[in-house]
Amino acid sequence: MIIKLLMLVVFFGIMIGIGFYCRKHATDVNGFVLGGRSVGPWLTAFAYGTSYFSAVIFVGYAGQFGWKYGIASTWIGIGNALIGSMLAWVILGRRTRIMTQHLDSATMPEFFGKRFRSKGLKIFASVIVFIFLIPYTASLYNGLSRLFGMAFDIDYTVCIVVMAVLTGIYVIAGGYMATAINDFFQGIVMLVGIVAVIAAVLKTNGGFMEALNGLASVQDEAVSAQPGVFASFFGPDPLNLLGVVILTSLGTWGLPQMVQKFYAIKSEDSIKKGTIISTLFAIVVSGGCYFLGGFGRLFSDQVDIAANGYDSVIPTMLSGLSPILIGLVVILVLSASMSTLSSLVMASSSTLTLDVLKGHIIKDMDEKKQVFIMRILIVVFIAISVVIAAVQYKSNVTFIAQLMGVSWGALAGAFLAPFLYGLYWKRTTKAACYVSFVFGAGFMLLNMLFRSSFPELLKSPINAGAFAMLAGLVIVPVVSLFTAKPEQKWVEDTFACYNRRIEVPVKQSLSE
């Protein structure tokens, strides 16, 4: 217990120290929200990765889908690396950085407002962001509490309050730069931790081949009559597995807290390096989490899904490890959760301040007042999420995976298509954005409230979220073609930022 507590104290001390060290970067809006748009490849890549993967992945998704699909759940991690990380950087990274700087936008709603010249669109997007980031935040606390309860036997409410307060301190003090540096440190912990945990769990089951053989002998007639299905290439349910891959991989393209990382990239070189670093990080962390969860069935004699839910799978797998490894696991999940939480509160507070309050409710807001209000809203947002997390836990409303599915599905279902087409296609219209917003958010709300009325495949919020994203990619171009064209001159001026000439060394481009 002393070792585990000491590890926690050191971890928290470093987090807070970095926060206060970065105060000098958080004196104006550009510095507080985007780190002055001068964040290098390592910090940006790790900030992207640690915001991507949290206790939701490690405890909720890895436990649930590892149990359902066996070793085939590793495909989710591979999809996260190739689609959610590599392709996101390649397709969105450069264009997002160029156009958002050209439009002088610091948030996703502000991008929509300026790209399509619509204050209403900006405010609508802000409301969606604030409403649907809350259930995602609540799910972070839930996953963390499971591991804290296992390692320290601490009350859940104490866990979430401590985590919320400490995260709030370093985000409020140092803004985006403190978040990025802490994300880098937390990312290192996650990389080391997941490798160590996988090695330890496999060792307790006789090594990789022995564990795989054990998994092949597990049979669950309720899932599949086919022998060895949990050790097979695509598992017992490839179609629903594909839904999870789409939601958790393509979803990052439309999440404000993820896309905003591209706003702050320093240079072209940072994009190239960041793409590689982010992809490798995702392979190790996400691939490792789902790979580990795939062996959950080996502990079926210790796990009671009916009584404790899927969220108990990973904590049960880890409960027999040494105190030092358990301490490392707790810090691993703390790192993942605090980094994601910091991104969520930054995205939410900056959105409300810059896109709703500034110029609409509070007419006169200088730089200092904007930063001050953002800091106040960070406190408010964290407090709301803590209350909801506590209520959700005591009423046992839903599992972690469903909370994240609703949040990701609504946000990415609403934003992914308008944002992507807005960066690439001049013909994209304001009306198409509105329709996508209403459809994505509305579809997930209906799914949450009237799930029993949906077709069998879409009763899962995971599949519903994946459907909302893919549908948006069809809805936006179709509606754009049947609605009034945007003003030609404005569109040409907006896209002119991609054609601005710059000089580069001959090693990057041969002279004619």
N, C-alpha and C positions, 0 to 999 in steps of 0.2 A: 504493500500500500504506500509506503514511504517513497519507493522508487517511482511509482506511477504519479503520485502527487508532485514530486520534484520535477518530473518531465513536463507536467502541465504548467507548473509555475514558470519554468524556463521558457516554454512555448508562449505563454501569455505575455511574459515580460518582453520578448522579442517583438511580438505583434504591436504592442503599445509603444515601444521605443521607436519603431519604424514610423508609426503614425505621427509622433511628435517631431521626429527628424524631418518629415516631409511637409511641415507647416509652411515653409517658405515657398512651396510650389502651389499653395492653395489660397492665394490672396485675391485672385480674380476668377471670373466665371470660366474662362478658357483653361486656366490652370487647375481649378477645382474639379471641373467636369471631364476635361480631356488631357490633363497633364501637359498643356501647352502644345499639343499635337507633336510631341518630340520624344515619344516612347519608342525605344529600340526593339529589335526583333525578339530577343529572349524574354523581356518583360511582357511584350504584347502577346507572344505565343503562350506563355504560361498563364497570363491573365485570361486568355481565351479558354484554355484547357481547364483551369481550375474553376472558372465560372460554369463551364459545361458539366463537369462531373462533381457531384456532391453526395451527401448521405442518401439522397433519393436514389442515385445509381447504386452505390455500394450496398446499402441495406435493403432498399425497397425493390428496385428493378432486378438487381443481381439475384436476390433471394427468390422473388416471385417467378421470374422467367427461367432462372436456373432450375427451379423445381419443376416447372411446367414442360420445359423443352430439353432439359439435360445439357449435355456438352454442346449441342447445337446452338445454345444461347450465345456462344462465342461470336456467332455471325453478327449479333447486335453490336458488339464492340468493334468488329471489322468495319461495319457500316458507318459507325460513329467516326472512325478514323478516316475512311476514304471519302464519304459523302459529307458528314457533319464537320470535318476539319479541312482536309486537303482541298476538296472541290469548293467549299465555302470560301477559302482563302483565294483560290485561283479565280473564281467567277465574281466574287463580291469585293474582295479586299482592295484592289487598286481603284476600281471605279467608285466604290464607296468613299474612299479617302479623297479622291479628286473632286467629285461632285459635291460632297458635303462641305468641303472647304470653299468651293466656288460659291455655294449658296449660303455660306456662313451659318450652317445648322449644327447644333451640338447634340440633338436628340433625334430619334426616329420620327416622332410626331412633327417636330419642327421641319424635318426633311420633307414630309408629305405636304405640310402647309406651304412651304416655299416652292417646292418642285411643281405643285399643281395650283399655286396661287389661291389658296383657300384656307381662311382662318377656321371655318367650320370643320374641315377635314382634320386640321391640327388638333382641335379640341376633342373631337370624336375619338381620334387615335389616343389622346392622353387619357381619356376616361377608360378605354379598353385596357391600356397598360396598367393603370392603377388598380382596377378591379381584379384583373386576372393574374397579377403578380402575387397577390395576397395568398391564394391557396397554395401556390408553389412555395412561398416562404414558409408557410405553416408545415409543409411536408418536410422541409429541411430539419426543423426542430424535432419532428416525430422520429425520424431515423436516428438522429443523434441520441435521443433519450434512451433508445433501446440498448445502445452500447454503453452509455454511462451507467445505466441501471445494472448491467452485467458486471462492469469493471469496478464500480464504486458503491453500488447500492444507494445512489443518491435519488431523491425525489425528482420526478420529471419537471415540475415547475421550476425548481432550483436550477436544473440544467439549462432550460431555455432562457431564463433570466440572465444567468451568468454569460452565456454565449452571446446573447443580444447586447448586453451592456458593453462587453469587451470589443465586439465588432463595431458598435456605435462609436466608441472612443477613438479608434484609429481611423475610421472613415471620416468622422467629423473633423478630426485634427488635421489629417493630411490629404483628404480628397482622393482623386483618382490615382495620383502618384503613389500615395501610401498603400492604396489597394493593389496597384500593380507590383510594387516591390514585395509586399506581403504575399501576393499570389505566387511570386517566384519562389520565395522561401517555402510556402505551403506546398507548391508543386513538387519541390525536391523531396519533401517529407512523403508525399503521396507516392512518388515513384519508388522510393526505397521501401516504404511500408507495404505496398501491394506485392512487390516481388518477395519480400520476406514472409509475408502471410501465406502466399500461395505455396512457397517451398515448405513451410511448416505444416500446413494442412495436408499436402500430398505426402509428406514424410510420415504423418500419423496414420495414413492409410496405406503404407507400404510402398510409396513411390508412385510415379505417374502411371505406369502400365498396370500395376496392381489396382490402383484406384479406378482406372478405366475399365478393367475387367470386372471389378465390383459393381460399377455403374451399369455395365452390360447385363449383369445378372438380376438387376432390379426390375420388377414387373408390377405394373399397376393396371389392372383390367379396366378400371374406370376411365383410364386415359387411352390405352391401346392394348390390344391383344398380341401385338407383334413383340416377340422377345428381343431384348437388347436395344429397344427404341431410344432409350435415354443416352445411349452411347453412339447413336447413329449420326450421319452427316447432317441431316435436316431435321431430326427430332420427330416427335409424334404429330406435330401440327404446323406444317410449313407455312400455311396461309396466314394464320394469326401471328406467326413469327415474323413474317414479312411486314405486317402492320406495325409491329414494334420497331423494326429496323427503319421504316419510313418515318414514323413519328419522332424517334429519338435522333435520327441522322439529318433528315431534310428540315426538321423543325428548327434547327439552329439558324437557318437562313432568314427566319422571320421573327426571331426573338430580340427585342430591343437591347437587352443587357449583353447579348452576344455581338450583334452587328455594331454596337457602339464602340467595341474594341478597335474596329477598323478605322474609325474616325481619328484615332490618336496616333496612328502609325507615323513614324518619323520620315522614312524614305523608301525608295524603290528597293534598295538592298534589304531593308527590314522586311518587306513583303516576301521576298524570295526566301530569306532565311526563316522567317516566321512560319511560312507554309510547311517547310520540312520539320521544324521543331514541333509545331503544333500537331502534325500528323503522327510523328513518333511518340509524342506524349500520349495521344489518344490511344494508340495501339497498346502501349504498356498499361495505362490506367484503366481505360474502358474495357479493352480486350481482356485484361487481367481480372477485372471485377466479374465479368460475365463468365469467364473461364472458371473462376473460383466457385461462383454460384452454381455452375453446371454440376458440381459434385455434391450438391445439397442433399440429394436422395440417399447418399451414403449414411446420413445422420437421421434417417426417417424414424428410427427407434427412439430418438430423443426429441423430435419435433412434432408438435400437435397443431397442425394447420387449422383444424376446426376451432380450437380454443384460442390460439395465439396469433393466427394469421401468418401470411408469408413473410411479414417483417421480422419474424422470430427466427427465420432460417439461418441467416448469416451470423447473428449473435450466438446461436447455438453451436455453429461450426467453429467459432473462435473461442468459446468458453473454456476449452481444455488447454489452451496455449499457456506458455510461461508468462509470469507477471510483466516482464519487460516487453514481450511481444504484444500482450494485451494493451499495455501503455502506449506502444507504438501505433496500434490499431486505433485507439481512441484519438490520438493526436492526428492520425491520418484522416479520420472522418471529421474531426474538428477542422482540420485544414480545408478539406473539401467543402464543408458546410459554411464556414466563415467566409471563404473566398466567394462562394456563390451568393451568400447573403449580402455581402458588401456590394456586389455588382447589382443585385436587385434593388437595394435601397438607394444606390446612386442613380440608377435608371429612373426609379419612381420619383425621387425628390427633384431631380433635374427636370423631368418631364412636367411635373406639376408647376414648378417655379417658372420655367422658361416658356412653357407652352399654354398654361392656363392662367396663372396669376399675372405674369408680366404683360402689361399693355391692355389687359382685359379687366381684371379686378383691381389690381394696383397699378395705376397709370405711371407713377414716377418711381422707377426702380434703378438706382445706380448699381455699379458692380458690387460694392460692399453689401448693399441691401440684398441683392440676389443671392450672394454666397451665404449670408446670414440666414435667409429664409430657407435655403436648401438644407442647411444644417438643422434647423428646427424641424423641417419635414422628415429628415432622416430619423430623428427621435420619434416623431409621430408614427411614421410607417413601421418602425421596429416595434413600437408599443402595440399597435393594432395587430400585427402578425403574432406577437407573443400571446395576446388575449385569445385570438382565434385558434392558435395551436393548442392552448390549454383547454379550451372548450371542446375542440375536436377530439382531443385525447380522452377526455372524461366521458364524452358522449359516444366515443368509438364510431364516428360517422363513416369513415371509409379508410381504405389502405393507402399507403404512400403512393403507390403507382397510379391509382385512380386520381388522386389530387393533382399529380404532375400531368397526367394525361389530359385532364380538363384544362389546366392552365396553358400547357404547350399547344394543345389543339386550338384553343380560342385565339391565342396571340399569333401563332404562325399561320393559322387558317385565315385570319384577318389581314395580316401584314406581308406574308412572304411574297405572294404574287404581285401586289402593287409595288413593293419595294424593288423586286427583281426587274419587272418590266419598266419601272420608272427610271432605273439606271441604264437600260439598254434600248428601250423602244420609244421613239418620239411620239407615236400615235396614242399612247396610254392616256386615258381621260380621267378627269376628276370623278365623273359618274361611276366609272368602273371601280375606282378605289372605294367609293361609298358602298357599292353593292358587295364588294369583297369583305369590307369591314362588317357589314350587317350579316352577311351569310356566315362568315367564320365564327364570330362571337355568338350570333344567334343560334347557329346549329349546335354549338357545344352547350349553350344554356338549355336548349330544348332537350338535348341528350341527357343532361344532368337531372332535369326535372321530370322528364317523361320517358325515361330509358326503356321501360317495358313495352312501349308502343313502337320502338324502332325495330327494323329487321334484325334477325339474330346476329348477323355479322357485325352490325353497328351498335349493338348493345354495349360492347366494350368501349369505354372512353378512349382507349388506345387506338382502336380501329377507326372510331369516329373522328378523332383528331387527325389521323393520317388521311382520311377521306376529305376532311375540310381543307387540308393543305393542297391536295391534288386537284380538288374541284376548283380552288381559287386560280390555279394555273390555267384553267379553261375559261372560267368566268371573266377574268379581266380582259383578255384579248377579244372575246365575243362581245361583251358590253361596249368595249372601246370602239369596235367597228360599227356599232349601231347607235352611237351617241355623238354629239357635236365634237368636232376636232378641236384640240387645244389651240390657243393662239400661236400661229406659226413663228412669229418673231421671238416670242418668249422662249419657245421650245428650242429654237436655233441658238439663241443666246445661252441657254442653259447647257446645251450639249457642246457648245464651243469650247468648254473647259477641257474636253478630251483632245482637242486639236491644237491646243497651245503648244508652240514649238519650244523645245529646250535643247541645250547642247549637252552631249554625252561624250565620254572618252571613246576613242577609236576601238578600244578593246571590247566595247559593248555593241558598237555598230560600225561596220566597215564603211569607209568613205567611198563615194563613187569615183 
